[in-house]
Amino acid sequence: MNIQSQLLSAAIYLISLLPFWALYILSDAIGFFLYYVIRYRKGVVRTNLINSFPEKSLKEIKVIEKKFYRFLSDLIVENIKMRTMSAKDAKKRLKLLNPEVVLDYLDKEQSVIIASSHYANWEWGIYSLSLMTDKPALIIYKPLSNKYFGAIYNKMRTRFGSTMVPMKQTFRKIVGYKDRTHTSVFLADQTPTKSESNHFINFLNQPTLVFKGLERIARRTNYPIIYCHIDRIKRGYYCATFTPLITEASLYAENEITRINNQFIEKIIHEKPELWLWSHKRWKHKPHD
């Protein structure tokens, strides 16, 4: 780890020691800075919202936009808090409403695929899923371009025992766990490169390039897919609901599982659009490219 990484790690640690009330004061300042001063990806956010909700007026779009930036700043400080957050706090601040949906499978020695998305605080969801059971939890992720920051972040994510698995190693890792009951967690709304996928679907009123890794793994293993919907109750508090999406993946036609999962994500986004990651360049690839 170089000196910059050490300084960054130390800064994250020190900030994470702040109580939540102080972190949210910091969040208010960050939100103002992001929205009004540097206007962080404001063009990306505005364009994504307008294209996703053509039925909404510009006034309605701006309301969602401002709510999103307030949430984004909260998300930043909440994720920093992960550095020193206790297991007790993790369980208190993200409650699993119906964990038996997953645990019933695990108790029968049946491995499970858990699907989710970049919605609400998905990072706190890693902690809750890790603490839900003593069975191994494999977290499938797309490595960050900054490997030093990625290493710091992954160290935070694995504090309660989960295992981070780079996307390109997913199938090999899951095969390695075939004799061990486990959960594998996918954030299925990430943006692939054109070399990683050529499959487009209609998502939020736009042709959208999507990963099919979730479907491929499910069809090869025949593991059930359960969606973990994380919702925000109030500032600093979340809940998660598990919904079975697919019970026998081998019975579904090609691309059908991908369509079902993305339709479910789309429905969730429509309920509280400000909780999705609109600053992400989700539609940079077009079918005609």
N, C-alpha and C positions, 0 to 999 in steps of 0.2 A: 504494500500500500504506500503510495507516494505522500508527500507532505500535504498536498492539497486535499487528498482524501482523508488524511488524519484530522486536518482542521475541520473539514465538513462533518466528519463523524462526531468530533467533539462538540461542534455547534449544535447538531441534532440532539445529542445527549443532554446538553445543558438546557436547551429550549424545552425538551420533553419533561424536564423536572418541574416545569411550571404547573400550577393547578389549572383545572379546566377553565375557571372563570377568567384567569389571566390570558390563557391561550385564545379565548374567544374575543377578548379586547384586541389582542394582536391580529386575530382574523379580520376584525372590522377594519383595521388599518390596511391590511393586505388587500382586502376586497376593494377599498377605495383606490388604492394605488393601481391595482390591476385594471379596474374599469375606467377610471377617470384620468389617470396620469400616463401610464404606458399603453393603455388600451390593448391589453394582451389578447391577441388573436380575435379582436372584436369583429373584424371583417369575416373571419371564418365562422364564428358563432352566429352572426346575423344571417349570413348566406345559408348556413345549414338549417337554421330555424325557418327561414322564409320558404326554402325548398321543401322542407318536411311538413310544413303546415300551411299550404297555399290558401286554405279557407280562412285563416286568421288575418286580422288587420295588422298594420304596422304597429299600432298602439298595443295590441295584445302580444305581438312578438317582443316588443321592448320590455313588457312586464316579465315575460319568461326569461328574457336575457338578463335582466337585473337580478332576478331570483337565482339564476344559474351562477352568476359571479359571486353572490353572497355564499352560495353553497360551496363553490369551488375553493374559496378562501378558508371555509371551515374544514373542508376535506384536507387541505394542506396541513393545517395545524393538528388535525386529528391523526393524520398519518405520521407526523413527527412524534406525537404522543405514544405511538406504538413502541418506540425505543425503550420506554420504561413502564408501560402500562402493565398492571398486574393481571393475572388470570381472573381474579375476582372482579376487577373493573371491566375486563373484556366481556364477561358473562352478563354483567349488570347493564352494560351500555348497548349490547346487541343481543337481544333475547331470541332464542329459537322457539317459535310458537308450537311447532309440531315435529320435533326431532324423531318421533317414533316412525315417521314415514321412511326415514333412512335407516334407523336403528333396527327395525324389523327385518330388513334385508340382511344387514350385517350380522344379526344374531343367528341367522340361518346360514351363515358362512357364504353369503352372496355378495360379491363386490358390486359397487355402484358407481355410475358416472353422475357427477353433479355438474349441471350447467348453470351458468350465471352470466352477468354482463357488467359493463362499466356503468353501473347504476347505484345510486346512494353510496354508502361506504363499503365497497366490495373488499377493500383491504382488511377492514375489521372482520369481515366475513371469514377470512382465512383463519383468524384467531378462533372464532366461534366454532368453525368446522373442525379445527385441530383439537379443541377442548371437548367436543361433543362425544368422542369415543377414543379408546386407546388403539383402534385399528389405524394402520398407516394412512396418511392423507397425502396424495400426490398432487401438487399444484402445478398445472401446466401453464407456462408463461412464455411471453415473447421477450427475449433479452433486450435490455436497453442499449442504445448505441454507446453510452458512456459506461464502460465496464466497471470503473471504480465506484460510481454511484450505484450501479446495479448490484455490486457486491455488498455495499452497505445496506441497501434496501432488502436484499434477500436474507441477510443476516437478521434483520428485524422481523421479516415475515416468518422465519422458521423458529422463533423463540419458544413456541409451544409444541414443537415436534413435527411439523409438516415438512415435506420434502419438495423442494423446487425442481421442476423438470423442464428444461428448455424444449420448445415445441418440436424441434427436429429430432429429439430423442424420445418422444412420447411413446411410440409403439414399442420400441425396444425396452423401455422402462416398465411399461404395463405388462409386457410378456414376462419380464423378470419377476413380476409380482403375481403371476397367474396362480401360484399355489398359496398365496397369502391374501386373505380377505382384506380389501382396502377400498378407499374412495379415491377417485381421480376427478379433479375439479378443473373445468374449462370455462374461460371467459370467451364466449363464442361470437362476440361482436367486434373482434379486432380486425384491422385492415391488413389483408395479405398483399404481397407484391404480385405482379403479373406472373412471375415465375413460380409462385406458390399456389396460385389458383387461377382458373379461368371461368369460374362459375358465378354468374350474376343472378340475383333475384330482385324482385321489387320490394324495397324496404323503405318505409317512410316516404312513399311517393317517388322514389328514385331508383334507377338501376344501380345495384350495389354489389360490388365484388365481395365474396364471402369465403371464409375458410370452410372446408368440409372435413376437417380432422375429427371433429366430434362424431360425425356420422360414420366415418370410416372405422374409427375405433369401436363404436357401438356395434356396427354390423359384423366386425371380425370377432368380437368377444361375446356378443349378445348380452352384454350387461344392461340392466335397466337404466334409463336416463331420468333423473329427477331434477327439476328446476328449483333453484334457491332464489327466491324473490326477496331482496333486502329492501325494506321501506324505512323512511325516516319518520319517526314519531314526533320528535321535537329536536331542538338543537342539542347535539351530543348523545342522542338516544335513537336506537334503531331496533327493528324487529325483522325476523326472517321467517318466511313461510315456504315449506317444501311442497311442490306440486309434481306428481308423477306425469311425465310426458310420454315416455315410451317404455313398454314392458318387455316386448320381444322385438329387438331391432331387426332381426333377420327376416321378419315378415313384411318389412316395408320396402317399397320400391326405391331405387336410387334417387337421391335428392329430396325425398319426401321428409326425412328426419330433419334435414337442414331447413326446409321450408317451415315445418311445424315449430321448431325452436325459435326461428327468427320472427315468426308471427306472434309468438308468445312474448318475446322481448318488445316487439312493436306495441302490443297492447299495454304493457307495463309503462312504456315511455309516454303514451298518450294520457295515462292517469295523472302523472306528475312529471311533466317534461323537464322541469328545471333540475332534476336529479340525475340526468344522463350527461355524459361527457361531450358536450357540444363543441368544445375547443379542439377536438381531435379532427384531423383532416380525413374524415371517413369516406368522402366521395371524390378522392383525387384521381381514381381510375374510372375510365368510361369504356363501355362495351366496344366502341369503334376504335379505341387506341391500338 
